[in-house]
Amino acid sequence: MPFIVELAVLIVVLAATWRYLGSYMAAVYEGRVHFLGWIERPIYRALSVSEGSEQSWRRYLLSLLVFSAVSIAVTFAILVTQGYLPLNPQHLGDVTPALAFNTAVSFVTNTDWQNYAGETTMSYLSQMGVLAVQNFVSASVGIAVAIAMVRGFSRKNAASIGNFWVDTVRGILYILLPISLVMAVIFVWQGAPQTFLGPASVHDLLNGAKQVIPRGPVASQEVIKQLGTNGGGFFNANGAHPYENPTGLTNILSIYLILSIPVALTYTFGKMVGSIREGVAILIAMVILFAGTFAFSLAAEHAGNPAVAAGGITVVHHGNMVGKEARFGTGNSVLYNITSTQTSTGSVNSSADSYTAIGGMGMLAGMMYGEVSPGGVGSGLYTVLIFAVLTVFISGLMVGRTPEYLRKKIQRTEILWASIGALVMPITVLILTALTVALPAGRAAVLNSGPHGFSEILYAFTSQSNNNGSAFAGLSSNTDFFNITGAVAMLLGRFGVMIPVLALGGSLAAKDEVPVTAGTFRTATPMFTGLLVGVILLVGALNFFPAVSLGPIAEALVHGRFF
């Protein structure tokens, strides 16, 4: 199927998903969906939680932090003892403590950064019973936090923003599990393995060659890694491996799964705050940012690799095919990787490190302006709402009006929390990048010199601080230094943003609504959408342009061209 036709089909299906999945998720979190009550209620009893009880933002946050800490501890314990546990047909040994800590933090924070090759490091139990489980749980936690923030806008004079345990359980039972079950069957049908039989041994009698082919419960992990915008692959090659991504159908389905929930959440937002147009305004801002970045990187990759051209090599195939899957071509490869980095997924079907300097900068840029186009499950929505609060505040100052958003006054407390939420990620990225460049332990892991080597460091911490998980190659990151600093980046990127988000939601929920007057700044308008896009781009540029100038831009100038 031609790429342009695939893109058109994807847009049409996502448009339908936006309406129907978005409405369904609103019903789930408003407590109007109960078809799995026979499973749901026993879980609440086991947790000693009342379905109807609610929590203040502080109690909601405490529950989230305790649950996440326990999840990290349990994941770590299983990884460092996997050699003694069942479902290990390859008899793989225990994961080293530093790597196990990094991996536990990575999957609990929805990052799925992998300093290891899955097929040679993780047992089936670790892959399926630990990492895939966290793919469900971390995704549901992200959606729960976004819903809690939305309740802050939709409620007035309220002391609570929902119940963390109820929101998390509902997200898993009613959204992630049903979709994953259906899609996993499709992936198995297309050729993704789902087996406990262990690696397959092949002996070619004709020439005496022997080959061991890793396999395992791949399909089930592949679907939730995309749906939950997790991104951690069963195999080191991730979405470029024919077992993870067997056909063109699974490739386009992967892109659809990545985008479906983040896109639909904008409808959920509009539904819950009582104005679908507000959700449309947010969605259009996301689409503008996504389309611009995609077009930017696609143009760079279609222009070809300047290093290849400089070597006097004639390239028959149009575009830069270095590091890309011949099955998918340039267009599908760029769409997949841009989709993955515009969300918090991080899965790839081609080598990000082999993109041109400017094509790679497109992926980097999507993370640097906060991963809001459309962002990860939950995280994309609550991050763009932080920028929406900042936008109405800046707009109010420009025209001399009291800042308001969705009938709530935006005052000192809200701006304080929104500012913290917007600045945690860039501060973390820049500090850790500077430390890595300055310290011998950091520089020793960089295999490429010059601007590209700097880009690899910058990309790594940008990815981890945004809980993305994708990476440029050429960075030997399975060291104590990178395992620890990477874990710090992922923890700050996740909880350093969730804390102000929940605090902002709690502050807004406690406020009364203000009446709409002639002086009210309308936010369900093209003007607001344009201002929102401008603020997102401006904040990203102010934070990162100097660093990007030392990396991708400098590399492009070395090669003598941008496109």
N, C-alpha and C positions, 0 to 999 in steps of 0.2 A: 504494500500500500504506500503511495507517495507520502512524503513527510507532511506536506501541507494538508492533505486529507486527514491524516492521523491527528494533526493539531486541531483541525476544525471539529472532528468527532470528540476530542478531549474537551474542548470548550463547551460543546453542547451538553455533554454528559455532566460536566461540572456545574453547569447552570441549573440543571434539574436537581442535582445533589444539593446545591445551595438552598433551594426551596424546601425540599422534602426532608432531607437529613437534618437541616437546620431546625425545622419545625418539630421534628421528632425529638431532637436533643433538648429543646426547650421543654417539651412535655416530660421527658425523663427527669430533668432537674427540678421541675415544678411538682414532681411526685404524682404525675398522672398516668404513669406506665407501671403496671404491676404483674405482667404475665409470667415473670420469674419469681414471684413472691415466695413460692415454696422453697426456693434456694436462698433468696435474699434475707428472709426473716431469721432463719437459723444462724446466719452469719452475724446478724446484729446481736442475737442472744449470746453467741460465743464471745463477742466483743464487749458485752455488757453495755450496749448502746440502744437507746430508744429512738426509733425511726422518726418520731415527731419532735425530738429535742433538738435545740439549736445552740450554737456557740457564739460567743463574742469573737472578734477578730484575733484577740490574744489567745483564747483557748483553741481556736481553729489553727493558728500558727503553731502553738505548742504541740498539738496532736500531729501536725505535719512533720515537725522536726523530730519528735520522738519516733514516729513511724519510720522516717527516713534513716535515722541513726541505727535503729534495729535492723533495717533492711541491709544497710552497709555491713554491719557486723555479721549477720547470717551469711550474706554472700561471700564475704571474706573468708569466713570459717570453712565453708564448703570448698572454695577454690584451693585453699592451702592444704586440704586433706583429700582432694579428689582421687589421689592414687590409691586410697584405701576404700573408696566408695564404689558402689555398683555402677552399671551402665558405662563401662569403660573398656570396650572391646580392644582398643589399641594399647591398653595398659600404659596410658600416659601418666607421667609423674605429677607430683604436687606443683602448683603454681607458686613461684617465689613470692615472699611476703610483699615486697614493694610493688610488683606487678599485680598481685591479687588486690592490694589496696587501691591502686589506680583503677583497676577494672571494676571493682565493687562500687567505687564512687562514680565511675563513668556510667554504668548502667542504671544506678539508682537516680542519678541526675538527668536521665534521658539523653545523655551525650553519646554513649556507645563509642567513644574513642578507644581504639584497639592498638596497644603496643605489642601485639602478638599475632601470629597466624592461627586462626581458629581451628583449622583441621589438624594442626600438629601440636596444639597446646591444650585445648579444652576437651574433656570427655563429653559423652552424650548427656550425662547427668548435668554437668556444668552448663552445657549449651542450652538444653531444653528445660531442665528443672530449676535453673538459677537465672541465667541471662534472659531467656525468653519470658520467664515469669516477670522479671523486672521491666521488660518491654511493655507488658500490659499495665503493671502497677504504676510505673513512672509516668506513662502517658495519661492514665486516669487522674493522677495527682495534678498534672499540669492543667487538665481541663477543669478539675475541681476548683483550683485557685482562680482561673479565669471566671468561672461561674460565680464564685464568691465575690469577686470584684464587681461583676455586673449587678449582683444583688445590691451592692452599695449604691448604684445609680438608680435602681428601680424601687428601692424602699425609702421611707421617710420616717424620721424619729424612731429608728429601730436600733436595738442594742445588739442584734445578732446578724450574721451573714450566712447562715446555714450550718451544716454539720459535716466536718471533714470526712468522717468515717462513712456516712451515708452517701455523700457525693462520690467518694472514691469507689465504693462498692457498686453504685449504680452505673458509673462510667464503664467499669469492667463488664458487668453482667449484661447491660442493655445496649451498649454501643460497640465496644471493642471485640468482645467474644463472638457475637452473632456474625458480624462482618468477616472476622478472621476465619471462622469455620467455613463459610461459603467460599471465600477466596482461596483458602488453602486447598480445597478440592479442585478448583480450577488450575492452580499451580501444579498439583500432582498430575492432573490430566495433561498438562502441557509438557511434563517431563521432569519436574523438580522431585527429587527423591524424598521419601518419608519412611525411613526404615531404621531398625536397631541391629541389622545384621553385621555391621562393621564394614571395613573397607573391602572393596572387590579386588581380587588378585587376577591379573590377566597374564597368560603365558602364550606368547606367539611361538608356536612350534616351528614355523618356517625359518625364523632367524634366531631363535633362542632367547628373544628379549622377554623380560618380565617387567610388569608394571603393577603398582599398587594404587588403586584409585579411591581416595577418601569419599565417604558418603555418610549419611545419617539422617536424623529427623530435620531435614532442611526446609521443606515447604511451609511447615507451621511457623518456623522462626522467620522465614522470609516475609510472610504476609504481615505479621505484627510489627516487624522492623520498619516497614513502609507505612502502614496505617497509623502507627503510634509515633511517627516521625522520630524513630530511634536510630536506625541506620546500621547497627552492628551486624556484619555479615558472618555467616557460618564458615565461609571460606575467606582466605586472605584477599582474593581477587574481587570480593564483594559482588556487585551487580554485573560485573563483566564475566563472572564464572557461569558456564552453561548450566550448572545445576541450580544456581540461584535465579538465573534469568534465562530460561531455556529458549524462548521464542520472542518474536516481535510482539505477540499478544501480551506476554508477561511483562515486557518492557513498558508498553503503554499503560498496562494495568498498574504497574509499580508507580508510575508518575501520577496516575489518577488516585491511587491510595494515599500517596504522600499529601496531595492537595485537598482531598475530600473533606476531612474534618476541619482543618484550619479555615477553609473557604466557607463551609457551612456554619461555622461558629459566628460569622458576622450576621447571618440571618437569625441565629439563636439570640444574639445580642439585641438586635432590633426588636425581636418578638418579646423579649423579657422586659425591655425598657418601654414598650408600648409604641414604638415607631420603627417600622421596617425601613423607612427612609434613612434613619440614622445608621443602620447597618449597611445600607447601600453606599452611603458616603464613605464609610470605612473601607468597604470592599473595593470601591473604585480607586481609592488611594493605593491600596495593595496592588491592584492590577497595573496601575501606571508604573509603579516601582518595579514590578516583576517584568513587565513588557520592555521597559527601558533597559534593564540589566541584561535580559535575554538577547535583545537585538544587538546590544553592545558586544557581548561575547561572541555571538553567532557571526557578526561581521568580521571580528578578529580571526576566528577560526576558519572562516571561508576564504580569507585572504591568504592563507597558507603560512607555513613556518619560515620566517626570514632567514634563519640559520641554514635551512635546507637550500633555499634559493641562493644564498651567498656561496654555498659549496658547489654551485654549478650543476646541481642535480635537477633534472627535468621531472616534474611530478605530473603523472597522467591524471590521477584522481584529483578532483577539485577540493581544495581546502587542506587543512592540517590534519592528516590522519595518523600522526605519530601518537602512539598510546591510546588510540581509539579502536573500538570494535568494528571490524569490517561488516559484521552483521547489521549494525545500526547506522553507521555513517555519521557524518559531522552533525547534521541537524538534530537527530535523536540523541546523540551523545551530549551535545550542549544543553538541550532541553532537560534531559535527565539530571545532569550535574547542577545546572542553575536551579532547577526545582528543589534539589536536595539541599543546596546552600541558601536558598531563599527561605527554607524552612529549617527546622533544627534536626534534619534527618542525617545528612552526612554520608549516605550511601552513594556509590558512584558506579557507572557502567563504563567508564574510561578513566585513564590516568590523569588526574588533575595537574600533576607536576609536568606533564608533557604538553599542556596547553601553551599557547603563545603567552607572552608577558601580559598583554592586554586582555586576552581571553581569561587567563587566570585571575586577573584583577577584577573581572566581573563577578566571579565567585566570591572573592574576598570582599568586594564592596557590599554584596548582599548581606553578609554577616556584619559588616562594620556599621551599617545604618540600623542595626538592631534586630535583624531577622523578623521583619514585620510584613513581608510581602509574599505569602501571607503568614509566615512564621510557623513555629511548631504548634502541636496540638495544645491549645490553651495559652502557651507562652506568646504566640504571635498576637493573639487578641489582647492579652493584658499589657503587653509592651506597647502596642499601637495606642491603647487607651491612655497610657502614660503620656505618650506624645500628644494625644488629643487634648489632655488637660493642659499641657504646656502650650499648645497652640492657642487655646481660648484665652489663656493668661496673657500671652504675648499680643494677641489680637486686641484684647481689652485695653492693654496699655497703649496700643497704637491709636485707638479711636476714643479713648477716654471713657470707656464703659466698664462697669463691674463685671469681671469675668464670671461667666456662668456656662455650665455644660449639663445638658439634660435636666434643666430646672434646678440645678444645685449650684450654689455659689462656690467659686473656687477661691479659697483664701490661703492664708499663710501656711496652715498645716498641710493642706493638699499640695501646695507647690513644693513644700519641703520634701514630702515623701516622693512626689513625682520626679523631682530633681535628683534625689538619691537613686531612684530606680533607673533613671536614664544614664547616670554617670558611673555606676558600679562597673559595668562591662568595659568601657573604654579605659578607665583607670587601671583595672586589673590587667588588661592586655598590654598597655604601654609599660607598666612597671615590670611585669614579668619578661617582656621582650627585652627591655633595657638590661635587666639583671642577667639574662641569658647571654646577651652579646658581651657583657662586661666580664663574666666569670669564665674561667678556663673549662669548668665542668660543662657549661652550656655550649661553648664554641667547639669543644672536642667532638660533639655529636653531629656537627654540620658537615656534610660531605661535599657540598658545592660552595665555591667561593663567590665573592662579589655580591651584586644585588640579588641574584637568585637565592643564594644561601640565606641572605637576610629575609627574603620573602618567605622562605620555608619556616623560619622561626616565627615571624609575624603571623603567618597563616595558622600555625599550630596553636598559638595562644588565643588568636581571634576565634578559631573554631572551638576550642575548649571552653572559653569564657562565654560563648554563645550557646553552649551545650549542643554543638553541631556534630562534631566527630569526624568530619572529613579531614584529609591531610594532603599536603604535598609530600612526595617521596623525597629521599635524600636526607632525611633527618633520622638518625639512629636514636629513637626516643625511648627504647626499652633500657633505660639506665635509672639509677636511683634518683638522680637529679630531675630528670624529666617525669618520672613516675610521681614524684612528690609535688613538684611545681605544677604539673598538669592537674593533679587532684585538687590542689588549692584553687586553680583557675576554675575548674568545674564546680566546686562547692560555692565559690563566690558568685559565679555566673548564674547559678540556680537559686540559691537561698538568699544571696545578696539582693536579688531582684524580687523574689517572692515576699520577703518581709515587708518592704515598702508597699508592695501591691496590696497585701492584705490590710496593712495599716491604712492605706488610702481608701480601700473599700469600706473599712469600719468607720472611718471619719465621715465618708459620704452618706453611709446608711443612717448615721445619727442626725443628719441635717434634715431640716424641713424643706419642702419644695418652695421655690419662689415663683410667683405668677409670671406668665409670659406677657411682656408688654411690647410697645413699639420700639423700645430701646434694646430689646433682647437680641443678642447676636445669634442668628440662625445657623445651626450646625449641619442640618440636613440639606446642604446646598453645594453647588460646584465651587463656590468661593472657599468654603471651609475645607473641602477636599484638596484644593490647590494649596491652601495655606499649610495644611497638614503635611502634604508631600514636601513642601518647601522647608518646613521645620525639621523634618526627619533628615533630609539631605544636608541641611545646613549644620545640624548637630554632628552628623557623621563626618562631614568635611572638616569642620573645625577640630574635631578630635583626632582624625587619622590622616589628613592629607600630607603632613610632613613625613610620617612614617611610610606611607605609600610611595612618596617621591623617592625615598631611599631604596625601595624594592622594585615593584613592577614597572613604575615609570622610568626609573634609571635603567632597568634592564631593556626596556623598549628602546630607549635612546641609544644604548650600546649597539643594538642591532640596526639602528638607523631608521626605524619606522614604527608607527603605532598600528597601522592596518595594512 
